[in-house]
Amino acid sequence: MKTVACIIARTVSTRLPIKVLRDLTPGTTMIDYLVQRLKTVQRIDEIYICTSSQPVDDVLEDVAIRNGVKLYRGSEDKVIERMIDVGTAEAADVVLRITADNPFTTTEYIDEQIEFLVENELDYARIVEVPIGASPEVIRFSALKDCYAKMDPSVSEYLMLFLFEPNTYKCGVLKVFEEDYSNYTVTVDTPEDLVRTKKVLEIFEGDAIVLKDIIEIYKNNNYNLPVTQFAMAGDVKLPYGKMVSVAEFSADMNRRKEQSIVKKLYA
């Protein structure tokens, strides 16, 4: 059973340009930090930085070399094609989709997430009720290929909506906390997010960081961290420009969770 992690990365960003190359600690960029966290996961066999063939992303070749991981360059917009090409080249059974602007991806649960997918013969597994940007997506490669054959690659940025669909694929969700913390965020989209992420790393002073510790400092907020809460404002954009209300989107996500196989990791 071969598992390949695909870090989806671009250097282009509107709200925070070249964010994945910004230092989180002196000499360690956001993508460096994420790669080093992923290297602690026992069940990941290969790590790829998956980026575009555009010249602006040339610098990511250096990132891959210095971190000792592989690089794949392909379609600028069709993320699923990059993952398909990597999975095919590696003869992967399972692929992980992780975006490079999520440095606090829950690496402490990935081994269990992969095991959950394999033992239950799932097509897709994710962690739910955790902060935005915390859960990687674990995907059976055969399901990814099936999805690719059926979907329009131009909307592959919405891959989660196509794969996390229990009416089409066998989906599973892990609940790692008894409480729902999906109102928090650990992703990095804005300058304020970057400030918050750096501050979290300063608080832990180089110690291994796990999600439950981040949530605790968010809850206590003794450090005046900026933008810990995720506020979804306005309507939600879906494939082909369709707009739905936040309430409609949330109801649909809850429906997907309820129709999935559920495993709780808390007592």
Secondary structure as GFF3:
##gff-version 3
##sequence-region A 1 267
A	DSSP	beta_strand	3	8	.	.	.	ID=ss1
A	DSSP	three_ten_helix	19	21	.	.	.	ID=ss2
A	DSSP	beta_strand	23	25	.	.	.	ID=ss3
A	DSSP	beta_strand	28	29	.	.	.	ID=ss4
A	DSSP	alpha_helix	30	38	.	.	.	ID=ss5
A	DSSP	beta_strand	46	52	.	.	.	ID=ss6
A	DSSP	three_ten_helix	55	57	.	.	.	ID=ss7
A	DSSP	alpha_helix	59	67	.	.	.	ID=ss8
A	DSSP	beta_strand	70	74	.	.	.	ID=ss9
A	DSSP	alpha_helix	79	89	.	.	.	ID=ss10
A	DSSP	beta_strand	94	99	.	.	.	ID=ss11
A	DSSP	alpha_helix	107	119	.	.	.	ID=ss12
A	DSSP	beta_strand	124	128	.	.	.	ID=ss13
A	DSSP	beta_strand	137	140	.	.	.	ID=ss14
A	DSSP	alpha_helix	141	150	.	.	.	ID=ss15
A	DSSP	three_ten_helix	153	158	.	.	.	ID=ss16
A	DSSP	alpha_helix	159	163	.	.	.	ID=ss17
A	DSSP	beta_strand	171	175	.	.	.	ID=ss18
A	DSSP	alpha_helix	191	204	.	.	.	ID=ss19
A	DSSP	alpha_helix	211	220	.	.	.	ID=ss20
A	DSSP	beta_strand	236	237	.	.	.	ID=ss21
A	DSSP	three_ten_helix	239	241	.	.	.	ID=ss22
A	DSSP	beta_strand	243	244	.	.	.	ID=ss23
A	DSSP	alpha_helix	246	258	.	.	.	ID=ss24
A	DSSP	beta_strand	261	264	.	.	.	ID=ss25
###
